[in-house]
Amino acid sequence: MNNHKRMGSIRPPIFDGSNFVYWKIRTTTYLQSLGIDVWEIVDGRYKFPIAIPTDTAGKRKYETNAKVVNTLLGSLSQS
């Protein structure tokens, strides 16, 4: 497998309760690399809607928020 295909599998490190500063920096960089829409959600600029949006832009932000939540939860150890 060449390096270009491996680039898609880069993930943030798993936080296991130790070395929070390292995890925070690496996870922040990872989320920023996913795009400005993702980072705006992390940065607190997204207001979760009461109902699932029906317009295209609203749906896109709603889906991006779900990706952010999935990424953060996936980078935490069960312990």
Secondary structure, 3 states (H helix, E strand, C coil): CCHHHHHHHCCCCCECCCCHHHHHHHHHHHHHHCCHHHHHHHCCCCCCCCCCCCCHHHHHHHHHHHHHHHHHHHCECCC
